[in-house]
Amino acid sequence: MQFKDVLSDIEKLVGKELQSINPKTAPIFLTEVDHELQKYFVAATPNAKGFARAFRELEDIWKELTLKGFSNVDQALFGGGTSRNQPETVFAHLPYIQHFKYQKRKHLLLRGCDVHELGKLSELTASELRSVTIKIRASNELSNRIIMDSLSQISGKLRSSLDTILVKYPSDANVKAFEKSFLELGIIENTIRSGVVSLEAENVNLAQNEPLSNLMPSINDIDGGDYVGFESDDEGYVAAVGKPRIRQYTPTISLIFDRLIHNEIELQPDFQRKDRIWDDTKKSRLIESILMELPLPVFYFGEKRDGTWIVIDGVQRITSVYDYIRGMFKLSNKLEARTEFRGVAFKELDRTHQRRILEYAVTSHLIDMTTGHEDLVVELFHRINTYGVKLSTQEIRSALNQGSSVTFLRYIAATFEFKSVTNLRIKPERQKDMELCLSAVAFIILGYKEYKKDSYDKYLSDSMIEINKCKIKLSNDDKVDQGEAIISEDPGGLFKELEHRIKKAFSLAEFIFGDLAFKKSIDAKAKDPISKPLFELIISYFSQLSSDEVEIVKSKRENLLKLLYASMNEEVTELATWNSDRYAGSDRGFLYSISTSTGKNVTVKYRFEAFREILKQSTGLDIKQVPLKEIIQCQL
């Protein structure tokens, strides 16, 4: 990109109100760009001629941006105050310029492509600022003398080796020296690159203005920049005491593509399985809408602490565009509005229409998931429809607790043992299978005595947080939902132990109960639902048994069945003591504890103590639950 191209973009700002980077400074208007006089005019109102300023100062700023990747306008123009504010404001409204604060001074950052709308301001997010700050420091510490000395030495080695090669056929020694010199040159190149201030690693040649489509074959070498965000005091925030922060902005498709390439957007997060459910016709109509420049529904993302995003609403649309640009499908022959695009792949579009897709800006909201207002964030998830279907409680829980817990739950819910003991009744849709598994896993990990508040959802979330302290890696993880993955890495030993205990419990439950497993009536039919409280009790207690104790329970099968179902046919009150005077004075017993107010602290404690007594009376075993977190502890 040449300076004349920058001037052309600046001219597009004429007549627009340009907000100052400093919110306390009044906005300005660019009223005219006069190429003949080599001046541009700025004013406080759109109708005034304003003050003339020289192109030269804009060119000085541009030179510093292209040389260093960033610019402090004070230093570039050797001035301050109003002499800085106006050209700084003009540059900040270009779509490939962002602003940030470093050492208490405002700076401009040059991006490799458009990252926001023309005529809008865009400030670096906290994660972007950290990255830029590190690179600025590295840039300041570079020594040209040392670099030149090193390059000189390497050039000498290369020249010597090359002379030998040119005189005779290359020998092994010369080839090795040649390769070694190139490796050393590569190290120096990386050193220089680390000091170039940019959020992109593609090192776009600004002089040639290389189009993004030409860079796509080597896309794995690009470190795409993060999307644009605003600090809490900027426009676009919906921030207040007790409310989660929400940033509103309009990123381009090209930036979304770059983020996806570098795994900075979780396109297929564990809380949303089966993301590619649109057929090619529906995908094609979406692309057609973009080519016609029609508006799309709002996208919703959740931002995690590490700066990566989770797609809350919009995964189908993002997947469709992403796959089309990558050449995964051609536009459908059923297109009606723009029939000329039927059967056309992205690479077959002319440059104008490729650019129309890549530069298309989408309206989006970014929800800060690290504010400490988890309950309000959950409520926000509940209120957002995903294509007409609200996210389930477990989908939201998984979204907010991404990590090892979600991976393990998907893994264990896909096992043969789980599917067998539940008679294939629990479907994976809406993560119902994962939630059922979590209900038992939580009590195995934390123990029922840890249940201290009347919040079942919080208890399950707390168990996921505890599990996330341990690391897990699956081999064949792309087939985890088919039950073909294997735990390949488990440094803390938690997951293999947990898997062993749970599978043991599943197998024993199926042996004892058969088709009646986790059902509240001995006369239950196949279509009758599974009781989650019973599932929690049976699996968490059975997981505590040793091999010898498993055999004892098997031998006492009839006794256990008789006492358990007798306790569920009528209120048996002598099994345990209610930790509540109001409950103790009633006729409530075990059946009530697994049927009514099941998430209350008093009810949870009662049913676990009651089931322990049922096991004791029927098998002779007094099983004390020991939370697994007390046996195996991991630290991130």
ABEGO torsion letter per residue (X at the ends): XBAAAAAAAAAAABGBBBBBABAABBBBBBABBBAAAGBBBBBABAABAEBBBBAAAAAAAAAAAAAAGBBBAAAAAGBBEAAAAAAAAAAAABAABBBBBBGGBBBBBBBABBABBBGBBBBBBAAAAAAAAAAAAAAAABBAAAAAAAAAAAAAAAAAAAAAAAABBBBAAAAAAAAAAAAAAAAAAAAAAAABBBABAAGBBAAAGBBAAAAAAAAAABBBBBBBBBBAABBGBBBBBGBBBBBBBBBBAAAAAAAAAAGABBABBAABBGABABBAAAAAAAAAAAAAGBBBBBBBBBBBAAGBBBBABGAAAAAAAAAAAAGABBBBAABAABAAABGBBAAABBAAAAAAAAABBBBBBBBBAAAGBAAAAAAAAAABBBGGBBBBAAAAAAAAABEAAAAAAAAAAABAAAAAAAGGABBABGGAAAAAAAAAAAAAAAEAAABABBBAAAAAAAAAAAAAABBBBBBGAAAAAAGABBBABBAAGAAAAAAAAAAAAAAAAAAAAEAABGBABAABBAABBBBAAAAAAAAAAAAABBAAAAAAAAAAAAAAAAAAAAAAABBBAAABBBABAAAAABABBAAAAAABGAABAAAAAAAAAAAAAAAAAAAGBBBBBBBAAAABBBBX
